């Protein structure tokens, strides 16, 4: 599919709308990420999927996996131990799981950007 090939070879922006609350298996999990919209830059380079994509939050987000100086997602096990079978969905799910695991972290103002 030429459209998919073009998407994979060009950087693009993904508007990631985080839900009001994350639904667990049997209850709602309240987080400090509620009611926020995060803009995430994803670049799949020419060697993707052999090499991991570059992910960068445009607006500030306080998570251990994010470099607070530049917004890049760096400390994510899936990226550190990259496998060519890892999908963007796997990465986004891992970031969401990091949000749940760190649900109480104080977040920067919504209008703060890197």
C-alpha positions in Angstrom: 0.0 0.0 0.0 1.7 3.2 -1.2 -0.2 5.4 1.3 1.1 3.3 4.2 4.7 3.4 2.8 4.5 7.2 2.5 3.3 7.4 6.1 6.0 5.2 7.4 8.7 7.2 5.6 7.6 10.7 6.7 7.4 12.2 10.1 3.8 13.0 11.2 1.9 14.3 14.2 -0.5 12.2 16.1 -3.1 13.9 18.3 -3.5 11.5 21.1 -6.7 12.1 23.1 -6.3 10.6 26.5 -9.6 9.4 28.0 -11.2 11.2 30.9 -10.4 8.1 33.0 -8.6 4.8 32.2 -10.8 1.8 32.5 -9.2 -1.1 34.3 -10.5 -4.6 34.3 -13.1 -4.0 37.1 -12.9 -0.3 38.0 -12.0 3.2 36.8 -8.5 4.5 37.5 -8.3 8.2 38.3 -5.1 9.8 37.0 -3.5 13.3 36.9 -3.7 12.9 33.1 -7.4 13.3 32.9 -9.1 15.9 30.7 -5.8 16.5 28.8 -4.9 16.2 25.1 -1.4 15.2 24.4 0.3 15.9 21.1 2.9 13.3 20.2 5.3 13.5 17.3 6.2 10.1 15.8 8.9 9.7 13.2 9.5 6.3 11.6 12.8 6.6 9.9 14.0 4.8 6.7 15.2 1.8 8.7 11.8 1.3 10.5 10.9 -1.3 11.7 14.4 -2.5 12.1 15.1 0.5 14.3 12.7 2.1 16.7 10.7 5.3 15.8 11.4 8.6 17.5 8.6 9.8 19.8 8.4 13.2 21.3 5.7 14.9 23.3 5.1 18.4 22.1 3.3 19.5 25.2 4.9 18.9 28.6 4.1 15.6 30.3 5.7 14.4 33.6 6.5 10.7 33.2 9.7 8.7 33.9 9.9 7.5 30.3 10.0 11.2 29.0 13.2 13.3 28.9 11.9 16.4 30.7 14.4 18.6 28.8 13.2 17.9 25.3 10.0 15.8 25.5 11.5 12.7 23.9 10.3 9.3 24.9 13.6 7.6 25.9 13.2 5.5 29.0 10.7 3.1 27.7 11.6 -0.6 27.9 10.0 -1.4 24.5 12.3 1.3 22.8 15.4 0.3 24.8 14.9 -3.4 23.9 13.6 -2.8 20.4 12.3 -5.7 18.3 11.2 -5.2 14.7 7.9 -6.9 15.6 7.0 -4.1 18.1 4.2 -1.9 16.8 3.3 1.7 17.3 0.2 0.4 19.1 2.5 -1.5 21.5 4.4 1.7 22.2 1.3 3.8 22.8 -0.1 1.1 25.1 3.2 1.1 27.0 3.1 4.9 27.5 -0.6 4.6 28.6 0.5 1.9 31.1 3.2 4.3 32.3 0.6 6.9 32.9 -1.5 4.5 35.0 1.6 3.4 37.0 2.5 7.0 37.7 -1.1 8.3 38.0 -0.3 10.6 41.0 2.6 12.5 39.4 2.0 16.2 39.4 1.6 17.4 35.8 2.8 20.7 34.2 0.2 23.3 33.2 -1.8 22.2 30.1 -0.4 25.1 28.1 3.3 24.2 28.8 5.3 23.0 25.7 8.8 21.7 25.2 
